[in-house]
Amino acid sequence: MNDNATAYTAQHQAILTQHAQSLRRRRGLLALLMVLLVLAVGLDLMTGPAGLSWQEILTGLRGQGDARLNVIMWQVRVPTAILAVLVGAALSLAGAEMQTILGNPLASPFTLGVSSAAAFGAALAIILGVTLPFVPLSMAVPINAFIMAFGAVMLIQLFAASQRGPAALVLFGIALVFGFNALVAIVQFLAPADSLQQLVFWTMGSLNRANVSAITALFLTLAIVVPFAFRAANALTLLSLGQERAQSLGIHIERLRFGCLLRASLLAAVAVSFTGTIGFIGLVGPHIAKMLLGEDHHYFLPGALLSGALLMSLASIASKTLLPGILLPIGIVASLIGLPCFIILLLLRKVD
């Protein structure tokens, strides 16, 4: 009896030790992602047509440089770098919640039609001048994009309410992609050459529209959504173990799905309305976080935030350095970075 008790205590102690080591490893990885993100933002501030040193960046951030340096830092580099971080974090968190709640590793705002709907809204404003009454002309494109993106997610919510299952919901999202792409193609066919060029540039994604309004809107959206996402971490972790097990432990799946899709819709709609279509960040960011941190959403969700922000910062750097003297659209660069990352992740990790 004593031997059995001793063996049980030793086994219990070994499990606790292993758990403590796992927690330390995950916290260390989150800290590493944070450090890499800070370095990436610093490099993002340094790169551009006017190359800046670390010393000049620190001087500019303190507002102690000359007028030229202050203009470059506070009107160009800082807004662009901050918007890249916020957009990457928003799209990646939206993708993480979508993948868990739909049980599909391919779910993301891009693959479920949210980005395509935003592109259709932008096309209506750019080509046909259609927008809501009393909306300023300068805000017509982002507001139209937000309305259509939010409308697409509401369609997904209505379909989810029919309780046809996650697989049917993903297929419905793919149908929305094709449907909105067809509508955008019709508008493009009718567009004059100058307006068509504006629309094509918008659909490529860009951080050039970084300003106080975009940063404030995205920051407030993240500040509102992130606490609710982290609060649902326990339920999402149980759901990742299986829907039947989660239900047996008292998780209300439909209520959880509604909340996740609503949060993801807000994040994706606000992000794409100011930057245009950006793919792969909402897909690759969560996969990197899951590979590093596992299924525990107390670590997976912060990891998705950080990995998405890191990828967008790297994409921002690459957009300025791949072709010297030319600023490539961020959406193209994000796809160029995200695609090989996604293929490598598929090779390293078994995805059902």
Disulfide bonds with the S-S distance in Angstrom:
none
